[in-house]
């Protein structure tokens, strides 16, 4: 069921408690094989469903997510459970508070059902990491084939939606962490324009790229949820919640990013088949659009992430309202060394590099400006403007790979994530088919702050497939 189906049922009189109980039963029956959920249910859920069930029909109708159960990636603070980022070092991190985005979701009528598993520390601990693994939650597994990777870092969020536990879950992305797990699990992922969703109460990786966003069954559900994550007076909120999906794409200009092509004929054939869907809707396709960031772009992005992580994690930890406020990155590194679990599968090479990083503030600012310019003025903004494009499309990422606790992750070909992640552009992935049963997504990327416009085009494609 979609979020809208559940909302309609709740408005017609079905109880929020019953809806939540049904979702919890699915998790209990299935999740031992997938490890998508760290914790769910409990007194907080019972109180919230009782509050919603006490509302009258008119009050229920006003809520865009009335009665909809939602799981939340465990790097986002929710008052009912610890916020661990998947790390045993934060296993007791009860903050007793909701992140700002969670407050908005509750105001929209959502039931925060529990915490989803993730790649530990948002997959920023080791260069040999295994996506979907965390010390707290264990190994999350792909919803289509449990031997394969769920990708990361919003692994559990995507798997939970793909398995039908909930119609929508909250993930977060710094570079690919919403769109990759959504793509390889066969669901929709929506990385919004950077900065429109509050990062308050979210364990940081790098603030200039971090953003929370929804993973959902459909584009409409994702758009509604993103709108509900925004403040009531946000200019994009209404357009997302009441998304208008065009019946045709006449007059729409769509650029096809060639960067993701030429690696695997199976990927390219799948893309070509789905480009025909866009053409059948009346869209004008502009082929061979190419972005060419400077050669050191990826390495410079990494240096910026290391710098921000080093400083911003310590600042977040110091503000915790509990005894864990004494933690620092250096202390977590030592904790991991003493744990029989944390370093059992892979190292903490990224932590070590972040701690040892010798980068001045001036060097950081210069590098940050350089990568932003490459992703924006010289990158996506230039392509969108020069070709007069409404959106750019391409292959989100290749099909999932086998979980490998010896060699770690094995991504299959180029992806769409980096430029919109660094540039801060909205990025939606929509299922476009599979390669031997493993899903592959089609990405839609547009201008910053055009989230509803990008969602409308993506939804038109989704409904036409």
C-alpha positions in Angstrom: 0.0 0.0 0.0 1.1 3.5 -0.7 1.3 6.2 1.9 -1.8 7.8 0.3 -3.7 4.5 0.5 -2.9 4.3 4.2 -3.9 7.9 4.8 -7.2 7.3 3.0 -7.9 4.3 5.2 -7.1 6.2 8.3 -9.4 9.1 7.3 -12.2 6.5 6.6 -11.8 5.3 10.2 -9.1 2.6 10.3 -7.1 3.0 13.5 -3.5 4.3 13.5 -2.8 1.6 16.1 -4.0 -1.1 13.8 -2.0 0.2 10.9 1.1 0.4 13.0 0.5 -3.1 14.4 0.3 -4.5 10.9 3.6 -3.0 10.0 5.3 -4.2 13.1 4.0 -7.7 12.4 5.6 -7.7 9.0 8.9 -6.7 10.5 8.7 -9.4 13.1 7.8 -12.1 10.6 10.4 -11.1 8.0 13.3 -9.0 9.2 15.5 -11.7 10.8 16.5 -12.5 7.2 17.2 -8.9 6.2 18.3 -6.8 9.3 16.6 -3.7 7.9 15.3 -2.6 11.2 17.2 -1.9 14.4 14.3 -1.3 16.7 10.5 -0.6 16.3 7.4 -0.3 18.3 7.0 0.4 22.0 5.4 2.9 24.3 6.2 6.0 22.2 4.5 4.4 19.1 1.5 3.5 21.3 1.2 7.0 22.6 1.4 8.5 19.1 -1.2 6.2 17.6 -3.5 6.9 20.5 -3.2 10.6 19.9 -4.0 10.2 16.3 -6.9 7.8 16.9 -8.5 10.5 19.1 -8.7 12.9 16.2 -12.0 13.5 14.4 -12.5 13.0 10.7 -12.0 16.6 9.8 -8.7 16.8 11.7 -7.4 13.7 10.1 -8.2 15.1 6.6 -5.9 18.0 7.3 -2.8 15.8 7.8 -0.8 14.9 4.7 0.6 11.8 6.3 -2.3 10.9 8.6 -1.6 7.5 10.2 1.3 6.6 7.9 4.0 4.5 9.6 7.6 5.7 8.9 10.9 4.2 9.7 13.9 6.5 10.3 17.6 5.9 9.6 19.4 5.6 12.9 21.5 8.7 12.5 18.4 10.9 12.9 17.3 11.7 16.5 14.0 10.4 17.6 12.9 10.9 21.2 11.8 7.3 21.7 15.1 5.4 21.0 18.8 5.9 21.0 20.5 7.4 18.0 23.5 5.3 17.3 24.7 5.9 13.7 25.0 2.1 13.8 28.0 2.4 16.2 28.2 0.6 19.5 30.0 3.7 20.8 26.7 5.5 20.6 24.5 2.5 21.7 23.3 4.5 24.8 22.8 7.8 23.0 19.3 8.5 24.3 18.8 12.2 23.6 15.1 12.3 24.4 14.6 14.7 21.6 13.3 14.7 18.0 15.3 16.1 15.1 13.5 19.1 13.5 12.5 17.0 10.5 10.9 14.4 12.8 8.9 17.2 14.5 7.5 18.2 11.1 6.6 14.6 10.2 4.7 14.1 13.5 2.9 17.4 12.8 1.9 15.9 9.4 0.4 12.9 11.1 3.1 10.3 10.5 3.7 7.6 13.1 7.5 7.2 13.7 7.6 3.4 13.9 11.2 2.8 14.6 14.9 3.0 13.5 16.3 1.6 10.3 19.7 0.0 10.0 22.4 1.7 8.1 26.0 1.5 7.0 27.8 2.5 10.2 28.7 6.2 10.5 26.9 6.8 7.2 29.5 4.6 5.4 32.3 7.0 6.4 34.5 4.8 8.6 36.5 2.6 6.2 37.7 2.5 2.6 37.1 -1.3 2.7 33.6 -1.1 4.2 30.7 -3.4 3.6 27.5 -1.5 2.8 24.7 -2.1 5.1 26.8 -3.3 8.0 26.7 -1.7 11.4 27.9 -2.8 14.8 24.5 -2.2 16.3 22.3 -3.6 13.5 24.5 -6.2 11.8 24.4 -6.8 8.0 21.4 -5.4 6.2 20.6 -7.4 3.0 19.2 -6.6 -0.4 15.4 -7.0 -0.6 15.5 -8.7 -3.9 18.4 -11.2 -3.1 19.6 -11.5 0.5 23.0 -12.6 -0.7 23.5 -9.2 -2.3 24.4 -5.8 -1.0 21.6 -3.3 -0.1 24.1 -0.5 -0.9 24.4 2.3 1.6 24.4 4.1 3.7 20.6 4.4 4.0 20.5 0.6 3.6 17.8 -0.4 6.0 15.5 2.5 5.0 15.5 1.2 1.3 15.2 -2.5 2.2 12.3 -1.8 4.6 10.3 0.0 1.9 11.1 -2.6 -0.7 9.9 -5.4 1.6 6.7 -3.5 2.3 7.2 -2.9 6.0 6.3 0.8 5.5 5.5 2.9 2.4 8.2 5.4 3.2 11.3 5.7 5.3 13.7 8.5 6.0 17.3 8.2 4.8 20.2 10.6 4.5 22.8 11.3 1.8 26.2 12.9 1.5 27.0 11.3 -1.8 24.8 8.5 -3.0 23.5 7.3 0.3 19.8 7.7 -0.6 19.8 7.1 -4.4 22.1 4.0 -4.4 20.2 1.9 -1.9 16.9 3.0 -3.4 18.1 2.0 -6.9 19.5 -1.4 -6.1 16.5 -2.3 -4.0 13.9 -1.2 -6.6 12.3 1.7 -4.9 12.2 5.5 -5.2 14.8 7.7 -3.5 14.6 11.5 -3.3 17.7 13.5 -2.3 16.3 17.0 -2.0 18.1 20.3 -2.8 20.7 20.7 -0.1 19.6 22.9 2.7 15.9 22.8 2.4 15.6 20.0 5.1 16.9 20.9 8.5 20.0 19.0 9.6 19.4 19.8 13.3 19.4 16.5 15.2 21.1 14.5 12.5 24.5 12.9 13.2 26.8 14.9 10.8 29.2 13.6 8.1 29.8 16.9 6.2 27.3 19.7 6.5 27.9 21.2 3.1 26.6 18.0 1.5 24.5 16.2 4.2 20.7 16.1 3.7 17.9 13.8 4.9 15.3 12.7 2.4 12.6 10.1 1.8 12.8 6.6 0.3 9.4 5.5 -0.9 7.2 3.1 -2.9 6.3 5.9 -5.3 7.4 9.4 -6.4 4.1 10.8 -5.1 4.8 9.3 -1.6 8.3 10.6 -1.7 7.3 14.1 -2.7 4.5 14.2 -0.1 6.9 13.1 2.6 9.6 15.6 1.6 7.0 18.3 1.8 6.0 17.2 5.2 9.6 17.3 6.4 9.7 21.1 5.7 8.4 23.9 7.9 4.8 24.9 7.4 5.8 28.2 5.7 8.4 26.7 3.4 7.8 27.8 -0.2 8.2 24.3 -1.6 6.1 22.5 0.9 2.6 22.9 -0.7 3.9 22.0 -4.2 5.5 18.8 -3.0 2.6 17.7 -0.8 0.0 18.3 -3.5 2.2 17.2 -6.4 0.6 17.8 -9.8 1.7 15.1 -12.3 1.5 16.1 -15.9 -0.3 13.7 -18.3 2.3 14.5 -21.0 5.8 15.9 -21.1 5.2 18.0 -24.2 7.6 20.9 -24.2 9.9 19.3 -21.6 13.6 19.2 -22.5 15.5 16.3 -21.0 19.3 15.9 -21.3 20.7 12.4 -21.3 24.0 12.3 -19.3 26.5 10.3 -21.3 28.8 9.9 -18.2 26.9 6.9 -17.0 26.8 5.1 -20.4 29.4 2.9 -22.2 30.3 0.7 -19.2 27.9 -2.2 -19.6 25.6 -2.8 -22.7 22.9 -4.2 -20.4 22.7 -0.9 -18.5 22.8 1.0 -21.7 20.0 -1.1 -23.3 17.8 -0.6 -20.2 18.4 3.1 -20.4 17.5 3.2 -24.1 14.3 1.3 -23.4 13.2 3.8 -20.8 14.2 6.8 -22.8 11.5 5.7 -25.2 9.0 6.0 -22.4 10.0 9.6 -22.0 9.8 10.2 -25.7 6.3 8.6 -25.8 5.2 11.2 -23.3 6.3 14.0 -25.6 9.6 14.9 -24.0 12.4 16.2 -26.3 15.6 14.2 -25.5 18.9 15.9 -25.9 21.5 13.1 -26.1 25.3 13.0 -25.3 25.1 15.7 -22.6 28.4 15.3 -20.7 29.8 16.7 -17.5 33.6 16.9 -17.2 34.8 18.0 -13.8 38.5 18.5 -13.4 40.6 15.4 -12.8 41.1 15.9 -9.1 37.4 16.6 -8.4 36.7 13.3 -6.5 39.9 13.5 -4.4 39.2 17.1 -3.5 35.6 16.2 -2.5 37.1 13.5 -0.2 39.4 16.0 1.4 36.5 18.3 2.1 34.4 15.5 3.6 37.4 14.5 5.9 37.8 18.0 7.1 34.2 18.6 7.8 33.7 15.3 9.5 36.7 15.8 11.8 35.3 19.1 13.1 31.6 18.6 12.9 31.3 15.2 14.6 33.2 16.5 17.6 30.9 19.5 17.8 27.8 17.3 17.6 29.1 14.9 20.3 29.9 17.8 22.6 26.3 19.0 22.5 24.7 15.6 23.4 22.5 15.9 26.5 24.0 12.8 28.1 27.4 11.4 29.3 28.4 10.7 25.7 29.1 14.4 25.3 32.7 13.5 26.4 33.2 11.5 23.3 35.4 12.7 20.4 36.5 11.2 17.1 39.8 10.2 18.8 38.0 8.5 21.6 35.7 6.6 19.2 38.8 5.3 17.3 40.1 4.0 20.6 36.7 2.5 21.5 36.6 0.6 18.2 40.1 -0.8 18.8 38.9 -2.2 22.1 35.7 -3.7 20.7 35.4 -7.3 19.6 32.8 -6.3 17.0 33.5 -3.0 15.5 36.7 -3.9 13.6 35.9 -7.5 13.1 35.1 -7.1 9.3 36.8 -4.0 8.2 39.1 -1.2 9.5 38.6 2.5 10.4 40.9 3.9 7.8 38.7 6.9 7.0 38.5 7.8 10.7 42.3 7.6 10.9 42.7 9.8 7.9 40.2 12.4 9.2 41.9 12.5 12.6 45.4 12.9 11.0 44.3 15.4 8.3 46.5 18.4 8.1 44.4 20.9 6.2 44.1 24.5 7.2 40.8 26.4 7.2 42.0 28.4 4.3 42.9 25.3 2.3 39.5 23.8 3.1 37.6 26.9 2.0 39.5 27.1 -1.2 38.9 23.4 -2.0 35.3 23.6 -1.1 34.8 26.6 -3.4 36.6 24.7 -6.2 34.4 21.6 -6.0 31.2 23.6 -5.7 32.1 25.6 -8.8 32.9 22.4 -10.7 29.5 20.9 -9.7 27.5 24.0 -10.2 28.7 26.8 -12.5 30.9 24.6 -14.6 28.8 21.4 -14.2 25.1 20.8 -13.8 24.0 24.5 -13.8 25.9 25.0 -17.1 24.4 21.9 -18.7 20.9 22.8 -17.6 21.3 26.4 -18.9 23.3 25.8 -22.1 20.9 23.1 -23.3 17.8 24.8 -21.8 17.0 21.6 -20.0 14.2 20.9 -17.4 16.0 17.8 -16.1 19.0 15.6 -16.7 18.6 11.8 -16.7 21.0 8.9 -16.5 21.7 5.5 -14.9 21.6 5.9 -11.1 24.0 3.0 -10.4 24.6 -0.5 -11.6 22.9 -3.6 -10.2 23.8 -4.9 -6.7 26.8 -7.0 -6.0 27.4 -9.9 -3.7 28.0 -9.1 0.0 31.8 -9.8 0.4 33.3 -9.7 3.9 36.7 -10.1 2.5 37.0 -7.5 -0.2 34.1 -5.1 0.7 31.9 -3.3 -1.8 32.2 -3.7 -5.6 30.2 -1.0 -7.3 29.3 -1.8 -10.9 30.1 1.1 -13.1 29.7 4.9 -13.0 26.8 6.5 -11.1 24.8 9.7 -11.1 25.4 10.7 -7.5 28.5 12.9 -7.1 27.7 16.1 -9.1 24.2 16.6 -7.6 25.6 15.7 -4.2 28.4 18.2 -4.3 26.3 20.8 -6.2 23.3 20.4 -3.9 20.8 19.7 -6.7 17.6 17.6 -6.3 18.1 14.0 -7.4 15.4 11.4 -7.7 15.9 7.8 -8.7 12.9 5.8 -10.0 13.0 2.0 -10.9 13.4 1.5 -14.6 13.8 -2.3 -14.7 16.3 -5.0 -13.8 19.3 -6.9 -15.0 18.8 -10.6 -14.3 16.3 -9.7 -11.5 18.4 -7.0 -9.9 16.9 -3.5 -10.0 18.4 -0.5 -11.7 17.1 3.1 -11.3 16.8 6.0 -13.7 18.0 9.3 -12.2 16.3 12.7 -12.6 18.4 15.7 -11.6 17.3 19.3 -11.9 18.0 22.9 -10.8 18.4 23.6 -7.2 15.1 24.4 -5.5 13.1 22.9 -8.3 12.3 19.8 -6.3 8.6 19.7 -7.1 9.3 20.3 -10.8 11.8 17.4 -10.9 9.4 15.2 -8.9 6.5 15.9 -11.4 8.6 14.8 -14.3 9.8 11.7 -12.5 6.3 10.8 -11.4 5.0 11.2 -15.0 7.7 8.7 -16.1 6.9 6.3 -13.3 3.1 6.3 -14.1 3.8 5.8 -17.8 6.1 2.7 -17.4 
